């Protein structure tokens, strides 16, 4: 497998990616391709890159892990803004980019989304028939996730974000809120997702220099009305695979998406595993299922 730095346009923004091409790929042969979409607050060098690497190493796929707008090495101001609809467009732009490569078959492009990236992948799939098969790992509809935040806290954050928009327009300086507690702030009462997320993103286990533990305050009011799953029930049927840990506190999102989606579809549980486990610890358990799914459907 050979990895190279690439870039492509999404609207007026340049996005940074890593393209993985099997070393066994022969000149002139067109391979199926898979886009891997990273979680909220993450970058291409973390879980998305891990899965892109593994899928490419099979020799069956070209893969692309990329930083969504405002994230990592991609363009977009202010930094660390989570623009749900814009990030769906980034997935579609990645499809366009791969479709123009000489070694990719544009009729065999799939998407793998992790956490919030799973929601964006599904939303893109519902409105882009170029995507032929989609899988999620610990998939989350980040818009609905906002509704799980205590109402008073959410309303205050939205109000702060509204004022911060004016401040940013005046000064060019954005205000931020942390995504996860620092490891030293984690207690026995910290929800599992936040505790394990802190241990993954903010320690050597999974941290990366461009994955910054913060988001712009008005990310929340942008995400609150966004829904990744709204069109799943009338999407032109395409193969869908939902992979989740049986102990994941986000399992309900995969179950909801599975219930709404049309056949062919499968919900596959990794027994005894949590949401964050599927980013690294459970990769050997997840990968064979993903490989079989994409070989079969691409």
C-alpha positions as CSV (number, residue, x, y, z in Angstrom):
1,X,0.0,0.0,0.0
2,X,1.3,3.5,-0.9
3,X,-0.1,6.5,0.8
4,X,0.1,10.0,-0.7
5,X,-1.0,13.5,0.3
6,X,-3.8,14.8,-2.0
7,X,-6.2,17.7,-2.1
8,X,-9.5,18.4,-3.8
9,X,-12.1,21.1,-3.9
10,X,-15.4,21.2,-2.0
11,X,-17.1,24.3,-3.1
12,X,-14.5,27.1,-2.7
13,X,-12.5,25.2,0.0
14,X,-9.5,23.0,-0.5
15,X,-9.7,19.7,1.5
16,X,-6.6,17.7,2.5
17,X,-6.6,13.9,2.2
18,X,-4.5,10.8,2.3
19,X,-5.0,8.5,-0.7
20,X,-4.2,4.9,-0.2
21,X,-3.4,2.8,-3.3
22,X,-2.6,-1.0,-3.1
23,X,1.0,-1.6,-4.2
24,X,-0.4,-4.6,-6.2
25,X,-2.6,-2.4,-8.3
26,X,-1.6,-2.8,-12.0
27,X,-1.3,0.1,-14.4
28,X,-4.6,0.7,-16.2
29,X,-6.7,-1.4,-13.8
30,X,-9.6,0.4,-12.2
31,X,-10.4,-0.5,-8.7
32,X,-13.4,0.2,-6.4
33,X,-12.8,3.0,-4.0
34,X,-13.9,3.7,-0.4
35,X,-14.1,7.1,1.3
36,X,-13.6,7.0,5.1
37,X,-15.2,9.9,7.1
38,X,-13.8,10.8,10.5
39,X,-15.7,11.5,13.8
40,X,-16.6,14.8,15.3
41,X,-13.4,16.6,16.5
42,X,-11.1,14.1,14.8
43,X,-8.8,14.2,11.7
44,X,-7.8,11.8,8.9
45,X,-4.7,10.5,10.8
46,X,-6.9,8.8,13.5
47,X,-9.6,6.2,13.1
48,X,-10.5,7.1,9.6
49,X,-7.0,6.7,8.5
50,X,-6.6,3.4,10.3
51,X,-9.6,1.9,8.5
52,X,-8.5,3.4,5.1
53,X,-5.1,1.8,5.5
54,X,-6.6,-1.6,6.4
55,X,-9.1,-1.7,3.6
56,X,-6.4,-0.7,1.1
57,X,-4.0,-3.3,2.3
58,X,-6.4,-6.0,1.1
59,X,-5.3,-5.0,-2.4
60,X,-9.0,-4.7,-3.4
61,X,-9.6,-1.0,-2.9
62,X,-8.3,2.5,-3.4
63,X,-9.2,4.4,-0.2
64,X,-9.4,8.1,0.8
65,X,-9.3,9.5,4.3
66,X,-9.7,13.3,4.4
67,X,-10.1,16.2,6.8
68,X,-13.6,17.7,6.5
69,X,-13.9,21.5,6.1
70,X,-12.6,23.6,9.1
71,X,-10.8,20.5,10.4
72,X,-7.2,19.3,10.4
73,X,-5.2,20.4,7.3
74,X,-8.3,21.4,5.2
75,X,-9.4,24.9,4.6
76,X,-12.3,26.7,6.3
77,X,-12.6,29.5,8.8
78,X,-13.3,29.7,11.6
79,X,-11.3,26.6,12.6
80,X,-13.1,23.6,14.2
81,X,-16.6,24.7,13.1
82,X,-18.9,21.7,12.7
83,X,-21.0,22.5,9.7
84,X,-23.2,19.4,9.2
85,X,-24.7,20.2,5.7
86,X,-21.3,21.5,4.5
87,X,-19.6,18.3,5.7
88,X,-22.2,16.2,3.7
89,X,-21.1,18.2,0.7
90,X,-17.5,17.3,1.5
91,X,-18.3,13.6,1.2
92,X,-19.9,14.3,-2.2
93,X,-16.8,16.3,-3.3
94,X,-14.7,13.3,-2.3
95,X,-16.8,11.1,-4.5
96,X,-16.2,13.5,-7.4
97,X,-12.5,13.6,-6.8
98,X,-12.2,9.8,-6.8
99,X,-14.4,9.5,-9.9
100,X,-11.8,11.4,-11.9
101,X,-8.8,9.2,-10.9
102,X,-7.5,6.9,-13.6
103,X,-7.2,4.0,-11.2
104,X,-10.7,4.2,-9.8
105,X,-13.9,2.8,-11.2
106,X,-16.5,5.6,-10.7
107,X,-19.3,3.1,-10.7
108,X,-17.9,1.3,-7.6
109,X,-17.5,3.9,-4.9
110,X,-18.5,3.3,-1.3
111,X,-18.3,5.3,1.9
112,X,-17.4,4.3,5.5
113,X,-18.3,6.8,8.2
114,X,-17.2,6.7,11.9
115,X,-19.3,8.3,14.7
116,X,-20.6,11.6,13.3
117,X,-18.9,10.7,10.1
118,X,-21.3,7.8,9.9
119,X,-24.2,10.2,10.0
120,X,-22.7,12.4,7.3
121,X,-22.0,9.3,5.2
122,X,-25.6,8.2,5.4
123,X,-26.9,11.7,4.6
124,X,-24.7,11.9,1.6
125,X,-25.7,8.5,0.4
126,X,-29.4,9.3,0.5
127,X,-28.9,12.1,-2.0
128,X,-26.0,10.9,-4.1
129,X,-26.6,7.8,-6.3
130,X,-22.9,7.7,-7.1
131,X,-22.4,6.1,-3.7
132,X,-23.0,2.4,-4.2
133,X,-22.6,1.0,-0.7
134,X,-22.2,2.6,2.8
135,X,-21.1,1.3,6.2
136,X,-21.0,3.0,9.5
137,X,-18.9,2.2,12.6
138,X,-20.3,3.6,15.8
139,X,-22.5,5.8,13.7
140,X,-24.1,8.9,15.2
141,X,-26.6,11.5,14.0
142,X,-24.8,14.4,15.5
143,X,-27.8,16.7,15.1
144,X,-30.0,14.4,17.3
145,X,-27.1,14.0,19.7
146,X,-27.4,17.8,20.3
147,X,-30.9,17.1,21.6
148,X,-29.5,14.9,24.3
149,X,-27.6,17.8,25.9
150,X,-29.6,19.2,28.9
151,X,-32.0,21.9,27.6
152,X,-30.7,24.7,29.8
153,X,-27.1,24.0,28.8
154,X,-28.0,23.8,25.1
155,X,-30.0,27.0,25.1
156,X,-27.1,28.9,26.9
157,X,-24.6,27.5,24.3
158,X,-26.9,28.6,21.4
159,X,-27.3,32.1,23.0
160,X,-23.5,32.4,23.4
161,X,-23.0,31.2,19.9
162,X,-25.4,33.9,18.5
163,X,-23.4,36.6,20.2
164,X,-20.1,35.1,19.2
165,X,-21.1,35.3,15.5
166,X,-21.3,39.0,15.9
167,X,-17.9,39.1,17.7
168,X,-16.3,37.0,15.0
169,X,-17.7,39.3,12.3
170,X,-16.2,42.3,14.1
171,X,-12.9,40.9,15.1
172,X,-12.2,37.7,13.2
173,X,-11.7,35.9,16.5
174,X,-13.9,32.9,17.3
175,X,-14.8,31.6,20.8
176,X,-14.6,27.9,21.5
177,X,-15.9,25.3,23.9
178,X,-14.2,22.0,24.8
179,X,-15.6,18.8,23.3
180,X,-14.3,16.5,25.9
181,X,-13.2,16.8,29.5
182,X,-9.5,16.6,30.2
183,X,-8.4,13.2,31.5
184,X,-7.7,14.7,34.9
185,X,-11.4,15.9,35.0
186,X,-12.9,12.5,34.4
187,X,-14.7,11.0,37.4
188,X,-16.8,7.9,38.0
189,X,-19.9,9.9,37.1
190,X,-18.5,11.0,33.6
191,X,-20.6,9.3,30.9
192,X,-18.7,6.4,29.2
193,X,-18.6,8.1,25.8
194,X,-17.0,11.2,27.2
195,X,-14.6,9.4,29.5
196,X,-13.4,7.0,26.8
197,X,-13.3,9.8,24.3
198,X,-11.0,11.8,26.6
199,X,-8.7,8.8,27.0
200,X,-8.6,8.3,23.3
201,X,-8.2,11.8,21.9
202,X,-6.3,13.4,24.8
203,X,-3.6,10.8,25.6
204,X,-1.0,9.1,23.4
205,X,-3.5,6.3,22.7
206,X,-5.1,8.3,19.8
207,X,-4.2,11.9,20.0
208,X,-2.9,13.8,17.0
209,X,-1.6,17.3,16.8
210,X,-4.3,18.7,14.5
211,X,-7.2,17.1,16.4
212,X,-7.9,20.0,18.8
213,X,-10.3,19.4,21.6
214,X,-12.6,22.3,20.9
215,X,-15.4,23.5,18.6
216,X,-16.8,26.9,17.8
217,X,-19.7,27.9,20.0
218,X,-22.1,28.2,17.1
219,X,-21.4,24.7,15.9
220,X,-24.3,23.8,18.2
221,X,-26.9,26.0,16.7
222,X,-25.8,24.8,13.2
223,X,-26.2,21.1,14.2
224,X,-29.4,21.3,16.3
225,X,-31.7,21.4,13.2
226,X,-29.6,18.9,11.2
227,X,-30.7,15.3,10.9
228,X,-28.6,12.6,9.2
229,X,-31.3,10.1,9.0
230,X,-34.3,12.1,7.7
231,X,-34.3,10.7,4.2
232,X,-33.3,7.1,4.9
233,X,-36.8,5.7,4.6
234,X,-37.1,6.8,0.9
235,X,-33.5,6.4,-0.3
236,X,-33.1,4.4,-3.4
237,X,-32.1,1.1,-1.9
238,X,-28.3,0.5,-1.7
239,X,-26.5,-1.9,0.6
240,X,-26.0,-0.6,4.1
241,X,-24.0,-2.0,7.0
242,X,-24.3,-0.6,10.6
243,X,-21.6,-1.8,12.9
244,X,-21.8,-0.9,16.6
245,X,-20.5,-2.1,20.0
246,X,-23.1,-4.0,22.0
247,X,-22.1,-1.9,25.1
248,X,-21.9,1.4,23.2
249,X,-24.0,4.2,24.7
250,X,-24.6,5.3,21.1
251,X,-26.0,2.0,19.9
252,X,-29.5,3.5,19.6
253,X,-28.4,5.6,16.7
254,X,-27.4,2.6,14.7
255,X,-30.6,0.8,15.7
256,X,-32.7,3.9,14.6
257,X,-30.9,4.2,11.3
258,X,-31.3,0.4,10.6
259,X,-35.0,0.6,11.4
260,X,-35.5,3.5,9.0
261,X,-33.4,2.2,6.1
262,X,-34.6,-0.1,3.3
263,X,-33.2,-3.5,2.4
264,X,-30.5,-4.6,1.8
265,X,-29.2,-3.7,5.3
266,X,-27.5,-5.3,8.2
267,X,-26.9,-4.3,11.9
268,X,-23.8,-6.1,13.1
269,X,-22.9,-5.9,16.8
270,X,-19.4,-6.3,18.2
271,X,-20.1,-8.0,21.5
272,X,-18.8,-6.5,24.7
273,X,-17.4,-3.4,22.9
274,X,-18.1,0.3,23.5
275,X,-18.4,3.2,21.1
276,X,-14.7,4.3,21.3
277,X,-13.4,0.7,21.3
278,X,-14.3,0.5,17.6
279,X,-11.8,3.3,16.9
280,X,-8.8,1.2,17.7
281,X,-9.1,-1.7,20.2
282,X,-11.8,-3.5,18.3
283,X,-10.5,-2.8,14.8
284,X,-9.4,-6.5,14.3
285,X,-13.0,-7.5,15.0
286,X,-14.6,-4.9,12.8
287,X,-12.3,-5.0,9.8
288,X,-13.2,-8.5,8.4
289,X,-16.9,-7.6,8.3
290,X,-16.2,-4.3,6.5
291,X,-13.9,-6.1,4.0
292,X,-16.5,-8.7,3.2
293,X,-19.2,-6.1,2.9
294,X,-17.3,-3.9,0.4
295,X,-15.9,-6.8,-1.6
296,X,-19.5,-8.1,-2.0
297,X,-21.1,-4.8,-2.9
298,X,-18.4,-3.0,-4.8
